[in-house]
């Protein structure tokens, strides 16, 4: 069995004449096959080759895999770039699964490495089986044409030379060329959805349709072609650049194209849309239809915001840390710094200071981010009102509200920057506790004070 990918690669212009291809190599059968195949083409072609290995540190044999890839690249005389980190720790920090954290870290490493060495292409070893699994996973989660198109052969400088190659062809190539590989034990773990699909579901479906993977791959090719055409129609409704559009223009587009407009705009943020579901699309379109000012959070740290008749997508700042206790003197909290001290006499509210009654020094003071659900009764008001409503009335944009600090006394909201102090905690004539905001991000919420 002789594997020939040249026609497929030429169809998608995968190999840059005189350029450099960076090949992602885990040490598994698929990536070993791809690296060796590109190596054979390089010997008679007009491009250079380098390899990249990302060590996820998720299992005891991760070091073995790295050593295996290093020895393989040494034998082939291919430059190798290696990086790694604790993926499980990253998943905990980001609040996502280890699969998603590993994917983010791996692609970030590949892109950074390609930038550093000047690579024109990044080759990954996704094959026909991966394509079938991806399409089915998208279908199970609920998807449209983009999800049914599966993994694209080319995305930017990412290329997938093996995407139309079966597992049997890959194994045959390894055997013909006497190539060994390592096995990732986590591929046996059925806690991962893709592994369950690969090892349990697909074999059952193949009893009904033995050519299932080939059929799904063919369907993905057909849908991908149609999807590209529909995207070209949608692009005619979008501004040439930027991640915003007048709501009226979005809603004037044919109804079938509106979800595409939202997805294409989000693409311009370069956050990816892997977790951008149909439900998110519907929420974005509903937000645009309502008009006025509003915001909804989206996966990947993005947000959709409507203001002055325009819908825009933007990245939000990193979330603030958990609430922290304020003590006399300096307190560092995330990007903020506060100074707490007791004054002999009360002072008026200032843009970057709040004042509480003296007895609060003997109680628990905490600093945290506003949820908007807190309620304050401000001097001169007719009762308690939500912080969200107060911030809205003060003209604070939705995306900035969660970045404004709130001080709580024994768990009760006591003061919010830019709004003032609740009447229950106002200082008396004999003194006050001053909490002065001297942090680095004054400019971010300075307009609210």
ABEGO torsion letter per residue (X at the ends): XBBBAAAAAAAAGABBBGBBBBBBBAGBAAAAAAAAAAAAAAAABBBBBBBBBBBAGABAAAAAAAAAAAAAAAAAGBBBBBBBBBAAAAAAAAGBBAAAAAAAAAAAAAAAAAAAAGBABBBBABBAAAAAAAAAAAAAAEBBAAAAAEBBABBEABBBAAAABBAAAAAAAAAAAGBBBBBBAAAABAABAAAAAAAAAAAAAAAABAAAAAAAAAAAAAAAAAAAAAAAAAAAABBABEABBBAAAAAABBAAAAAAAAAAAAAAAGAEAAABBAAAAAAAAAAAAAEEBBBBBBBGGBBBBBBGGBBBBBBBBBBBBBBBBBBBEBBBBEABBBBBBBBABBBBBBAABBBBBAAAAABBBBBBBBAGABBBBBBGBAEBBBAAAAAAAAGBBAAAAAABBBBBBGGBBABBBGAEBBAAABBBAAEBBBBBBABAAAAAAAAAX
